[in-house]
Amino acid sequence: MIAMAIMVVAFASILMLQSNALDGAGKARQMNVVSMLAKSLMVETEYAIEGKTFAEFKKEDSGQFKEPHQDYKWKREIKEITFPNLNVGGAGGAATGGDAAAAESGSTDAADKITKLMTKHLSKAIREVVVTISWKRGKGEQSFTLSTYWVDLNHEFSVTE
């Protein structure tokens, strides 16, 4: 009787370990498929946006994958990056005496203007692209998000504020 109880506990433990291993392998396979779908969508987006300005491209798009991945949905967002106002301040010149304050103020004003122009240019030339893949799992929904930054190297630099 004791030997039978030991065997039942051992078999139950083996079955539980096997079940956990199969569940882990299934999750790993699913994450492999999801990451492949996200990377594929990111590459498709890169080809679609090539040669276009950010204004010509949809800021948000979504859909569902075709067979055999029809259980997965996708969403793509192209977000404008807002840079903080980088106030240089305190960039003094080499002037002496009473002209020092005026020279410092002039160089600070120029530095502030250049900083504002650069910040504005970078905000217009850089975008964050976010791809989200979602799928049903049990009663809920899970998602996987991938993001990258793209730079429009053809964006013209404007000297006006």
One Martini backbone bead per residue (centre of mass of N, CA, C, O) as a GRO file, in nm:
protein
  161
    1MET     BB    1   0.058   0.064  -0.021
    2ILE     BB    2   0.304   0.253   0.005
    3ALA     BB    3   0.414   0.206  -0.278
    4MET     BB    4   0.164   0.317  -0.424
    5ALA     BB    5   0.177   0.606  -0.310
    6ILE     BB    6   0.456   0.674  -0.422
    7MET     BB    7   0.383   0.627  -0.722
    8VAL     BB    8   0.159   0.841  -0.743
    9VAL     BB    9   0.334   1.085  -0.668
   10ALA     BB   10   0.543   1.049  -0.893
   11PHE     BB   11   0.346   1.062  -1.137
   12ALA     BB   12   0.228   1.339  -1.070
   13SER     BB   13   0.495   1.493  -1.090
   14ILE     BB   14   0.562   1.419  -1.382
   15LEU     BB   15   0.303   1.536  -1.509
   16MET     BB   16   0.346   1.826  -1.411
   17LEU     BB   17   0.618   1.875  -1.550
   18GLN     BB   18   0.519   1.815  -1.839
   19SER     BB   19   0.302   2.033  -1.847
   20ASN     BB   20   0.494   2.275  -1.798
   21ALA     BB   21   0.673   2.224  -2.046
   22LEU     BB   22   0.449   2.253  -2.259
   23ASP     BB   23   0.363   2.538  -2.179
   24GLY     BB   24   0.640   2.673  -2.225
   25ALA     BB   25   0.665   2.596  -2.525
   26GLY     BB   26   0.409   2.745  -2.618
   27LYS     BB   27   0.496   3.030  -2.529
   28ALA     BB   28   0.757   3.042  -2.695
   29ARG     BB   29   0.624   3.008  -2.969
   30GLN     BB   30   0.436   3.255  -2.950
   31MET     BB   31   0.664   3.470  -2.910
   32ASN     BB   32   0.798   3.411  -3.179
   33VAL     BB   33   0.560   3.491  -3.358
   34VAL     BB   34   0.518   3.779  -3.246
   35SER     BB   35   0.802   3.891  -3.308
   36MET     BB   36   0.786   3.836  -3.613
   37LEU     BB   37   0.538   4.015  -3.669
   38ALA     BB   38   0.656   4.281  -3.564
   39LYS     BB   39   0.902   4.293  -3.749
   40SER     BB   40   0.748   4.279  -4.015
   41LEU     BB   41   0.582   4.540  -3.971
   42MET     BB   42   0.826   4.729  -3.942
   43VAL     BB   43   0.940   4.678  -4.227
   44GLU     BB   44   0.689   4.762  -4.386
   45THR     BB   45   0.689   5.052  -4.276
   46GLU     BB   46   0.963   5.135  -4.382
   47TYR     BB   47   0.893   5.096  -4.684
   48ALA     BB   48   0.640   5.288  -4.687
   49ILE     BB   49   0.806   5.556  -4.579
   50GLU     BB   50   0.993   5.563  -4.800
   51GLY     BB   51   1.020   5.892  -4.936
   52LYS     BB   52   0.852   6.014  -4.710
   53THR     BB   53   0.673   6.196  -4.513
   54PHE     BB   54   0.516   6.210  -4.213
   55ALA     BB   55   0.254   6.354  -4.327
   56GLU     BB   56   0.188   6.107  -4.541
   57PHE     BB   57   0.139   5.939  -4.284
   58LYS     BB   58  -0.018   5.750  -4.077
   59LYS     BB   59  -0.050   5.771  -3.730
   60GLU     BB   60  -0.281   5.540  -3.745
   61ASP     BB   61  -0.300   5.174  -3.738
   62SER     BB   62  -0.497   4.871  -3.820
   63GLY     BB   63  -0.529   4.501  -3.775
   64GLN     BB   64  -0.521   4.179  -3.937
   65PHE     BB   65  -0.395   3.890  -3.987
   66LYS     BB   66  -0.326   3.645  -4.189
   67GLU     BB   67  -0.297   3.356  -4.280
   68PRO     BB   68  -0.218   3.176  -3.987
   69HIS     BB   69  -0.257   3.476  -3.808
   70GLN     BB   70  -0.571   3.557  -3.730
   71ASP     BB   71  -0.534   3.587  -3.401
   72TYR     BB   72  -0.382   3.852  -3.481
   73LYS     BB   73  -0.324   4.186  -3.388
   74TRP     BB   74  -0.266   4.529  -3.507
   75LYS     BB   75  -0.066   4.828  -3.415
   76ARG     BB   76   0.012   5.163  -3.542
   77GLU     BB   77   0.238   5.426  -3.431
   78ILE     BB   78   0.306   5.779  -3.498
   79LYS     BB   79   0.516   5.979  -3.303
   80GLU     BB   80   0.573   6.279  -3.177
   81ILE     BB   81   0.849   6.449  -3.067
   82THR     BB   82   0.904   6.620  -2.755
   83PHE     BB   83   1.115   6.861  -2.678
   84PRO     BB   84   1.275   7.028  -2.464
   85ASN     BB   85   1.366   7.330  -2.341
   86LEU     BB   86   1.702   7.417  -2.399
   87ASN     BB   87   1.844   7.616  -2.172
   88VAL     BB   88   2.146   7.745  -2.159
   89GLY     BB   89   2.258   7.966  -2.013
   90GLY     BB   90   2.557   8.127  -1.913
   91ALA     BB   91   2.709   8.212  -2.195
   92GLY     BB   92   2.976   8.372  -2.172
   93GLY     BB   93   3.203   8.605  -2.251
   94ALA     BB   94   3.520   8.799  -2.304
   95ALA     BB   95   3.427   9.041  -2.176
   96THR     BB   96   3.463   9.359  -2.016
   97GLY     BB   97   3.300   9.508  -1.788
   98GLY     BB   98   3.010   9.663  -1.909
   99ASP     BB   99   3.002   9.454  -2.163
  100ALA     BB  100   2.951   9.176  -2.032
  101ALA     BB  101   2.642   9.172  -2.001
  102ALA     BB  102   2.576   9.223  -2.301
  103ALA     BB  103   2.734   8.984  -2.418
  104GLU     BB  104   2.592   8.765  -2.254
  105SER     BB  105   2.305   8.827  -2.351
  106GLY     BB  106   2.361   8.790  -2.656
  107SER     BB  107   2.467   8.494  -2.642
  108THR     BB  108   2.216   8.380  -2.503
  109ASP     BB  109   2.011   8.455  -2.719
  110ALA     BB  110   2.148   8.297  -2.947
  111ALA     BB  111   2.147   8.022  -2.806
  112ASP     BB  112   1.840   8.008  -2.768
  113LYS     BB  113   1.767   8.021  -3.069
  114ILE     BB  114   1.924   7.773  -3.157
  115THR     BB  115   1.787   7.576  -2.966
  116LYS     BB  116   1.498   7.616  -3.075
  117LEU     BB  117   1.559   7.533  -3.366
  118MET     BB  118   1.663   7.247  -3.302
  119THR     BB  119   1.415   7.145  -3.151
  120LYS     BB  120   1.217   7.185  -3.384
  121HIS     BB  121   1.362   7.008  -3.589
  122LEU     BB  122   1.364   6.741  -3.427
  123SER     BB  123   1.051   6.725  -3.391
  124LYS     BB  124   1.008   6.697  -3.714
  125ALA     BB  125   1.241   6.454  -3.778
  126ILE     BB  126   1.123   6.277  -3.535
  127ARG     BB  127   1.004   5.936  -3.473
  128GLU     BB  128   0.782   5.719  -3.313
  129VAL     BB  129   0.754   5.366  -3.355
  130VAL     BB  130   0.460   5.167  -3.280
  131VAL     BB  131   0.420   4.815  -3.220
  132THR     BB  132   0.120   4.611  -3.173
  133ILE     BB  133   0.053   4.289  -3.044
  134SER     BB  134  -0.252   4.095  -3.030
  135TRP     BB  135  -0.416   3.843  -2.810
  136LYS     BB  136  -0.580   3.568  -2.714
  137ARG     BB  137  -0.591   3.455  -2.358
  138GLY     BB  138  -0.830   3.306  -2.272
  139LYS     BB  139  -1.017   3.569  -2.129
  140GLY     BB  140  -0.796   3.747  -2.240
  141GLU     BB  141  -0.536   3.990  -2.325
  142GLN     BB  142  -0.243   4.017  -2.516
  143SER     BB  143   0.081   4.197  -2.548
  144PHE     BB  144   0.319   4.337  -2.794
  145THR     BB  145   0.591   4.577  -2.790
  146LEU     BB  146   0.739   4.786  -3.050
  147SER     BB  147   1.017   5.022  -3.079
  148THR     BB  148   1.118   5.317  -3.273
  149TYR     BB  149   1.341   5.541  -3.443
  150TRP     BB  150   1.289   5.804  -3.685
  151VAL     BB  151   1.465   5.975  -3.950
  152ASP     BB  152   1.436   6.270  -4.146
  153LEU     BB  153   1.691   6.360  -4.360
  154ASN     BB  154   1.502   6.560  -4.558
  155HIS     BB  155   1.452   6.766  -4.354
  156GLU     BB  156   1.412   7.092  -4.336
  157PHE     BB  157   1.585   7.368  -4.233
  158SER     BB  158   1.456   7.621  -4.026
  159VAL     BB  159   1.520   7.969  -3.936
  160THR     BB  160   1.244   7.994  -3.829
  161GLU     BB  161   1.009   8.023  -3.558
   0.00000   0.00000   0.00000
